[in-house]
Amino acid sequence: MADARRLDPERKSTFRADLEGLRAVAVVLVLLYHARIPGFTGGYVGVDVFFVLSGFLITGILLRERGTTGRISLPNFYARRARRILPASALVLVVTVVAAALFMPPLTLPDTTKDAAAAALYVSNMRFGLQATDYLGSQMAPSPILHYWSLGVEEQFYVFWPALVLLVCSRGGSVARRIGITAVVVSVLSFALSLWMTNANAPWAFFSLPTRAWELGIGAVLAVSGSWLARVPARPAAALGWMGLAAVALSGVVLGDSTPFPGTAALLPTLGSALVIVAGVRPSRLAPARLLSTAVPRFLGRISYSLYLWHWPLLVIPAAALGAPLRLPERVALAGAAIVLAAASQHWVEEPLRQGRVIGTRPRFNLAMAAALTLAVAATSLGVGVVAALGPSDVSASTLASDEATVNRIIDQAQVAATAGASAAPLPATVDVPVPAALRPSISTARDLLPDPYADGCLVKELAVDSPPCLYGDVGSPHAVVLFGDSHAASWWPALNELAVQRGWQLVTYMKSACSPSDVLQWPADLKRMYTECQAWREHILSRIAALHPDLVVVSGTTSLTLVHQDGTGYSAAQSASVWGAGLAKTLERLAQSTDHVVVLGDTPKSDFDVPVCLSAHRDSILACATPLAHAVSANWQKATADAARSAGATYVDPSIWVCPSAPCPPVVGNFLVYRDNQHLTPPYAEALAGRLASALPGFNQGSAASGVPGPAPSPTPTLQPAVLTDPPATSFGGRRSRTASIRTDGLPV
């Protein structure tokens, strides 16, 4: 973030106190938003204010150097930037990594250190953009390094913009005019890309330089317009300044997390900031500069860079250490502590090094020191992550058969208790024990252990509107079972695949991330718009299933959804369950015309915790990571699901007691880790439930020795033409086909 002691090249004084005050407005908005102070739902726009200021101030620096020396020295520019930004940034990164190692759950440390390394190299915005567009990554708790994304955007701007200005200046003519035209062209193209990307891929629109460059470009245009802006009469300029300051403040309270951003919404804070800058060109007693130049705003503006760096880890790390959200008084206290820490950091670290004390101002030496410090912080962070990854791990020592038998015994006991109708205690009490040494899977591997369809590309991403034809099990069988739904359906793939191999079925999967099988309109938090791709995909897949006419369709999907009307307005919490149930009934009625049997697997109970992360910090107590049954299962959504299945003539299977066989819902059952996050089953535990699932599937129920409860004889099923493979058969591992085969079915569309 640029130094406030810079202005347009045509003024003798390069310091504007009002811009220091505007920086205070920006950082306070960010602080109030991140501290979740009620009312400031759009405080994230403070970053947009910083972007406009940086574009204005950096372009002004380059213009003044050109006007004073007749040239622009990139080494000098980068040396000044390094002295200004790097010392405080490196200090906060190192302290954050150390604090994370000491206080945060151990499982989060490798990711935190990778974030820190990316931040040290000023590419964290790219890393966080990739994580946000990845469905699994977007479910993770926020990183204490997350706020460094904006520094990544600015540093990338500092790399490209001076080089572009230097190129423009080398062609002669009016330098200001050439730079202004370049800034306008860059801004227009960037804004157009931002508008498109905000709708197409909101996370990348938020985190990437190309979609944010227009905000910095607005500041650059203002920097080359000093002579023209000086002609604006004082009174109109003052009025524009107040309008701009009001627009910035208004955007901090009227925008919110569901607002598509940046897009057109970012115009309010960016243009507001531009108007404040314009107003300050003509000093006036009536302008907002008088308010912004008072002592408190100037103090906060002076420490704004350090305050921005320190406030976020101070809010995130204590919450992660406690394993629970911070209360309002705690957040306010930590925000106050951030101000104190930022003032000390600015006085003892930021300002002395910026002025060249200790390290001098020689560009070559400064750049060498900057490179060494950057590499040292990145390498140290990664090294800490490697050491953390080599920490405690769980070693399996028990047999799979005995572990599955234990699970079935526990579930049997739960079913007996539930059948007894003991209203005070419908389930046995969860016994508090340490994390088993023979945990399946281990805490350290649970996050990365995913069902095969993830790697095979058979759980398609949010922006996809079609699915590849994916076959598992006995791919040559005339009997087809379809698994249809979202990532919660994918959680049951290990169980269904096990049954498909055992019973000689072909298992066909149609699954899409975050896309409910219910015929409803969704508004995903990461897309911040109507999930049109889900609607198109669902319609396409229902047509495919109708053409395939399988023997059985198993439907499963999450009920953690934000549902909206056609116009984008949301439903109340009370309405959402019934709306979802009605949409599910419509889907099931269509499926009933395509198959002999439809089974609806109720949603998986959810945990209050990211379970592997929680257990990594509480290895001596699984109860510390248990979830009350009332939190894990929503009675309203459960009833809506059951009613929808009943109305469509489908079979409803409630897996709650399989996943939550005691109260509170345990994160570990027997030697099995139940969740790989807070809502998706681990593949080993899902596979251990195969026998339970088999006993619930109509038409294919041949009993299960594992469940101990033989089922009824299988009912007759229609015969399909066997699938014809256009690729070689999938490789079999241990009798289980675990790779995708591209297929063509005779006479059926692919």
Buried (B, 14 or more C-beta within 10 A) or exposed (E): BBBBBBBBBBBEEBEBBBBBBBBBBBBBBBBBBBBBBEEBBBBBBBBBBBBBBBBBBBBBBBBBBBEEEEEBBBEBBBBBBBBBBBBBBBBBBBBBBEBBBEEBBBBBBBBBBBBBBBBBBBBBBBBBBEBBBBBBBBBBBBBBBBBBBBBBBBBBBBBEBBEBBBEBBEEEEEBBEBBBBBBBEBBEBBBEBBBEBBBEBBBBBBBBBBBBBBBBBBBBBBBBBBEEBEEBEBEEBBBBBBBBBBBBBBBBBEBBEBBBBBBEBBBBBBBBBBBBBBBBBBBBEBBBBBEBBEEEBBBBBBBBBBBBBBBBBBBBBBBBBEBEEBEEEBBBBBBEBBBEBBBBBBEEBBBBBBEBEEBEBBBEEBBEBBEEBBEEBBEBBBEBBEEBBEEEEBEBEBEEEEBBBBBBEBBBBBBEBBEEEEEEEBBBEBEEEEBBEBBBBBBBBBBEBBBBBBEBEBBBBBEBBEBBBBBBBBBEBBBBBBBBBBBBBBBBBBBBBBBBBBBBBBBBBBBBBBBBBBBBBBBBEBBBBBBEBBBBBBEEBBEBBBEBBBBBBBBBBBBBBBBBEEEEEEBEEEEBBBBBBBBBBBBBBBBBEBBBBBBBBBBBBBBBBBBBBBBBBBBEEBBBBBBEBEEBBBEBBBEBBBBBBBBBEBBBBBBBBBBBBBBBBBBBBBBBBBBBBBBBBBBBBBBBBBBBBBBBBBBBBBBBEBBBBEBEEBEEBEEBEBBEBEEEEBEEEEEBBBBBBEBBBEEBEE
